């Protein structure tokens, strides 16, 4: 899991936290040290994240709370299983129509590929 370093210019403190693939962080969001952000999670602008963020969730507020999940539980399970973000770019490009569809059956077939 990638590590992100943030230097606070006013205190010169370096904060270290783990960031998953394709996690979107809103402008001016603060993620406290030791917090893990799950794959595909979105953090709202100005959020203060004090606890781990589940994969494919949307969190916001101070302290950040779960707003909702981006997908239903079955789709999240499939995405966590196939981990398309680890694929070669050629495979992703070939499968864009499936990856961007709402067809969970087509996504399930990718588990075997």
N, C-alpha and C positions, 0 to 999 in steps of 0.2 A: 504494500500500500504506500503511495507516495507521501512524503512528508513536506509540509509547507511551513516555512519560517516567516514570521512577521516581526519586524522591529518597530517597537513603539518609540517614535522620535523624542517624545517628551520625557520618557523615563530610561531610554536606551535598553529596555528589557526585550529580550528575544523570546517570543512565544513559539512553541513547537506543537503542531497537531497533525493528525493523520487525515488525509483527504482521499476519498474514493474517486474513481473515474466518473467523469461527467456529473460532478456535483456543481450546481450553480450557486454562487454566493452573491447575495444582493449587495448593493452599495452600502458602505458604512456598517456592515454586519460585523459582530465580534464573536469569535469562537474561542471559548476558554481553553486553556492548555489541558491536554489529555482527552479532549472530546473527539470521538470518531464520527465522521460524516459518511453515511452509507452511500453506496452506488446510486446514482441517479437522483439524489436528494436535491431539493431546492431550498435555499435559505433566503428569507425575505429581507428586503432592505431594512437597515437599522435593527435587525434582530440581535439578541444577545443569547448565544447558545451555550448553555451550561451543562447539558446532558447529551449523550450520544443520540444521533439522528438516524432513524431507521432508513433502510434503502427505499428509494422511490417515494419518499414522503416530502411534504411541503411543511416547513415550520416557519413561525414568525412570532414576534413579540419580544417583551422583556419581562421575565425570561422567556425564551422561545418555547412555544408549545406546538404540538401537532395540529395543523390546520386540516389536512386531509392527505390521503394517499393519491399518487398520480394515476395509479391503475388498480384494478381489482386484484385480490389476493392470488388468483390463479395466474394472471399475467405476470405479476411480480415474481412468483416462483419460477415461471418459465424464463424470464429475463435473467434472474440470478443463476439459473442452471446453464443457459447457453453462453452467457457473458460475451456478447457480440463485440464488445469494446476491446477484447483481446485478440480478435480475428485479424487476419491480413486485410489490408484496405481493398484488395481485389474482391475478396469474398463479401465484404460489407457492401461494396458497390453493386455487385451482382444481385444481392438480396435486399436492396433498399425497398422494392415494392412490398416484400413480406414484412420487413422490419417496421415499416411505416403504416401498415394496415392495422385494422382492428380485429384481425382474424386470428384468434388464439389457436385454432386447429393448425393453421399454417405455421405458426410459431412453434407449436409442439413438434412438428415434423423436423424442425431445425435441431432439436435435441439430439437426434440420431446422426446428424451430419458433422 
